[in-house]
């Protein structure tokens, strides 16, 4: 295809992603309210796991095509962008992303724990079935905690849920399907543009794959922030990161050993740990993330991207 056609496909798929995400957020909130589920629970389960399918799909494709090491890079790169980029942008757009100590203890600490455990296994060499089993077990514990929290919320909060009929459910499913499809087309077109324009593969991996596969989280988070549902915005990103590491790497590693690139051990994983700790500190100090702190996170990501590109050269 010519660059012009690829660019048109890129723009069209971007519009599709934005529109699909907007509908998905509206309908998933309607369903959640009807069931008496809090916004943060929706964020760390349905929305977070759902929008992580591009990363999960990329990891599985890497395994099937004989390049399993790409899975680790895409997952960690996407998670860095989720924390430093998406949360930062949400904070800038919504003035303040609010949180609470329970949310930090549950989602923040689980996210940090999953990174530390994965990093420890990466130091020991290729990621194999044993590591995958450990990661999946941790995610099961995380889900049990969420279910327990949801039950407590349901019994202590009487909510006028309204009626989430079949039309709402079908629309949510279709909009989510569109979100996933458009994201995949967007990533494909971005990669093809890079190839046609002779952009280095490192740049393609850093931006087209890491940011591209996280585009669903970005759009959902931005739309959530714009709708003043900051709890959903934060929950989506935190839950997505946990899902990416524990499921996105855990399941593929059950089938084949995933080689670990040295750069991921010495740069990517440490940066992910650092930005996660910084976000938790920002949140813990005054229970919200302000615009200036969002700017700090974006600057950190820019420095990381520049450093990685420089090293790759």
N, C-alpha and C positions, 0 to 999 in steps of 0.2 A: 504494500500500500504506500501511497505517497504521504509525505509529512502532513499535507493539508487535510487529507482524509482522516489520518490518525488523530490530528488535533481536534477535528470536528467530533470524532467518536469520543475523545477524552472529555470535551465540553458537554456533550449530550449525556454521557454517563454521569458526569458530576452533577448536572441538574437532576437526573434521576435519583442519585444518592440523596441529595438534599431533600427532595420532595418525599421520597419513601421514608426517610428518617423522621420527617415532620409528622407524617401520618402515623407512623409506628409509635412514636412517643405519645401522641394523643390517645390512641386506642389502648395501648398497654396500661396507661394510667387509668383509663375508664374501667378496664377489666380489673385492675388492682383495687380500685376504690370499691367496686361491686363485691369483691371478695374480702374486703377489709384488710388488705395487705398494705403496709406502709411503703412510702416511696423508696426508702433506702433498701428495703428488702427486694423490691422490684429491680433496683439498680444493680445489686450484687448477684442476682440470679438470672432472671429472664433476659433483661436487656444486656447485661454484661456478657453472659455466656453466648447469647445470640450474635452480638456484634463481633465476637471473637472468632467466628467461623472462618473469616478470611485468613487469619493467622494459623488457625488449626488446619485449614485446608492446605495452606502453603507448606506446613510441616509434613503433612501426610504425603503431599505430592513430592516433596524432596526425598522422602523415604522410597517411594515407588519408582522414582527416576534415578535412583542410585547416588543421590547427593544429600544424604541425611544431615550433613553438617550445616547445610543452609537453614535448617529448621531452628537451630539454636540462635543463629545470627538474626533471623527475622523476628523471633519471639523477643529476644532481649532488646533489639533495636526498637521494636514497636513499643515495648514497655517503657523504655526511656522517653520516647516521644509522648506516650500517654501521660506520664507523670510531669515531665518538664514542659511539654508543649500543650497538651489538651487541658490539663488542670490550670496551667498558666493562662491560656486563652480564655477559659471559662471565668477565671477570676477577673481578668481585664474587662470582659464584656458585662459581667453581672455585678461589678463593683466589689462584691465580697461573696466568696463561697463559704457558707457556714457549715459547721459540723458539731459534733459533741464527743465527749471523752469515750463513751461506749463505742462509738463508731471507729474512733482511732484505735482503741484497744483491739477491737474485733478485726476490722478490715485492714487497717494499717499494719498492725503487728503480724497478722497472717500473711500479708503481702511481703513484709520484710523477712519473715521466717522462711517463706518459700524461696526467696532470692538467696538467702544465706545457705539453705540446704542444697539448692542447685549448684551454687558456687563451690561448695565443699566437694560435691561429687565431680565437678568439672576439674578441680585440682588433681583428682585421682586418675584422670584419663577419660576414655570414651564413656558415654552415658549408655548404660545397658538396661536389661529387663529389671534388675534389682532396683536401680534408681527409679525406673518408671513405676514400679509397684509402690515404692515409698511415696512418690509424688502423688499418685492416685489415692493412696490411703489418707494422706494429709487433706486432700480435697474432700474426701468423704467426711472427715471430721469437721471441716469447715461448713459443709452443707448441713450437718446435724446441728451445729451451733445456730445456723441461720433458721432452721426449722423450729428450734426451741424458742428463739427470739420471736419468730412470727406468731407462734401460738400464744406467747405472753402478750404480744401486742393485740391480738384478736380478742383475748379475754378481758383486757383492760381498756380497750377503746371501742366504744359503740359508734360505728360509722354508718351514716346513711349512704349505702353503696350505690343505689340506683340499679338500673337494669342493663347488664352487659349481654345483649342478645347475640344470636348467631351472626347477625350482620357485623357487629363489632368484632367478634372473634375472627370471622373470615377476613375482614378488612385488615386486622392486625397481622394475620398470617401472610396475606398477599403482600402487604407493604413490607414486611420483614423479608420475604422472598425477593422482592424487588430490590431491597437494600443490599442483600448479599450479591445478587446477580450484577447489579450496577457497579458495586465495588470491585468485583472480579474483572468486569470489562474495563473499568477505570485503570486498574493496575496493569492489565494486559496492554492497553493502549499506551500507557506511560512507558512501559518497557520497550515496546516497539518504536516509539518516538526516540527513545535514547539510542536504540540500535541504529535506526536510520540516520540520526544526526551524529552518530559516532561519539556519543557521550560515554566516558569510562564506565565499566561495569560496577566499579565501586560506588559511583554516584547513583547508579540505578538501584543497587541494593540498599543504600543508605536512605534514599528518598522515595523511590518508586515502590519498593517492597516494604520497608519498615513503616514509612508514613502512609503509603498507599493502602496497605492491609489494615491500618488503624484508622482509615478515613471514616468508617462507620462510627467508631467511638467518638471521633471529633465532631461529626455532624450531630449525633444524638446528644452529646454533652453541650454543644453550643446552643442547640435548640432548647434543651432543658434549662440552661442558664437564662436564655432569652425569655422563657416562660416563667421565670422566677421559681423554678423547682431545683434549687441548688443541691438539695440532698440527693436527688436522682442523678444529677450531673456528677457529683463526687462518687456516689456509689457505683455508677456505671464504669468509671475509669478504674477504681480500686478493684472491683470485682472482675473486670476484664483482665487486669494484670495477673491476678491470682489464677484465673482460668487459663491464661496463656502459658504460664509456667507449669502449673500442676497437671493440666490436661494437654495443652499444646505440645509439650515435650514429653510428658508422662506416657501418653498412649503410643506415639511413634516409637519411643525407646523400648517398648515391649516387643516390637517386631524385629528391630535391628539395632546394633550398637551405633550410636551417633558420635562421630569424631568431634573433638573439641579444638577449635582454632586457638592458638596462643593469644591472639589479639583479643578474643572474647574474654579470656581469663584475666589479662593484665589491664584491659581498658574498659570493655563494655560492662562486664559484671560489676566492677568497682564503682563505675559511674552510676549504674542503676541503683546500687545500694546507697550511694551518697545522696542522689536526688530524692529517693524515698525517705531517707532520714530527715532531709531538709523540709520536705512537705509535712511530715509528721510533726516536726518542731514548730513550723509556722502555724499549723492547726492547733497544736497543744497550747501555745502561748495565750491566744485570745479566742480560740474556738472558731476562727474564720480565716480565710485566705483573702488578703486585700489585693488591690490592683498592683501596688508597688511590688508585692511579693510574687505576683504573677509575672511581672516584668523580669524579676530576678530569675525565675525558673526558665523563661524563654532565653535569656542571655546565657544561662548555663548550657542549654541545649545547643545554641549557636557555637559556643566555645567547644563543646564536645564534638560537634559535626566538623568544625574546622580542624580540630586536632586529629580526628580519625582520618580525614581526607589527606592531611599532611603526612601522616604516618604511612598511609597506604601508598602514596607516591613513592 
